[in-house]
Each structure stands twice: as structure tokens, then as C-alpha cells.
């Protein structure tokens, strides 16, 4: 793994969130970048990979998974990853941060289950992500991205969101759902 420029982080990064620098290898034909190696200490053992295209100004989330962990990187464009640690007993419970990832400065982020996360795309972007368990709608809880109780230091005040994400409850209701899902 080749060292890359540091990733911009605003706020307190939740415990067990892992940032992995990715080293692009450039030549006259273009660029080759390793996205994942099983030997890297990412904390995620992928069973499924997904690719997502997002338009400029889109925000996806905020979601949290009771079971699965995520590993993601941006291959085109940029993303602001908003994080909030919702794990009871975590050394960083309540910590919130925003991590800036760009295709020009490749890095990956591992997000453990129980850490709420949302993705804001300031420009058209493509990200790929892996999950530690197969996709299951029952493992996809969420809350309003703009709930002040989240305390995520988003860099913007407005975003285009899906109808589903617009209908998500406030953080207080999500916490009740998350406790029930863990029981």
C-alpha cells in the first residue's frame, strides 16, 4: 500500500472507523489503483460489492446498520462522509465527524455497524463499496440527515435526497429502532 495525501477530517472520528490510503500507480496509459486487499487491516471482510453513481448535490442517508460493516472509496468525483457513533458502550459514543474523500486523493473508509453514516456528493461522483453481510432491508435503519441532534458537521446546508430518506424519522426515533434491532 502506497502512502497518499492525508484525508480531511472535521470532527471526532468514531472508534474503529478506519481510513486506508490508496496508492495510485500512474503511467502514460492512465492510472491503476488497488482498492482492497484481504491483508489490509480494514476491519471489513466483504461478501458483496456495489457501485453507485450520484449527481452533484445529492445526499444519501443517514443510515445505520445493526449488523453489516461498510468499506468504501470514491473512484470519480468527491464525497463528504458524515459519521455519528451510535454504539452504546463505544469509547467514542456520540462522536460525529465529516470525512472528505476524493478520486484525486484516493483513500477508503471502513464504517463499522452501529456508526450512522451519510454521503454528500458536491459534484457528480461514483463510489464503490463492500459490505460484510449481503444486502438486507431489515439491516438498513436511518434518520433525517439534517437533524441537529446528529451533530454531523456537514459542509452544506441543503441537499437533494430521496423520498425514502426524506421520510426518515429524527435521531431519537432511530435510536429506539436500533436498540430494538440489537435485542
Number of C-alpha atoms within 10 A of each C-alpha: 14 11 12 14 12 13 18 11 15 16 16 17 20 24 16 17 19 18 21 25 19 20 19 21 11 10 8 5 6 8 10 11 14 12 21 17 10 10 6 10 12 21 17 20 17 18 11 12 15 11 13 10 13 20 15 17 15 20 24 19 25 26 22 28 23 21 17 22 21 24 26 23 26 24 20 18 20 25 28 23 23 30 31 26 28 24 22 11 7 14 12 17 16 18 21 23 23 25 21 20 27 20 17 13 18 25 25 22 21 22 28 28 21 22 26 28 27 23 23 30 24 19 15 15 21 19 20 17 19 22 22 19 16 13 14 10 8 10 18 16 20 26 25 20 30 17 14 11 12 24 17 23 16 20 13 10 6 12 16 15 16 12 8 10 18 14 12 18 15 17 21 12 12 20 17 10 14 20 13 10 14 9 5
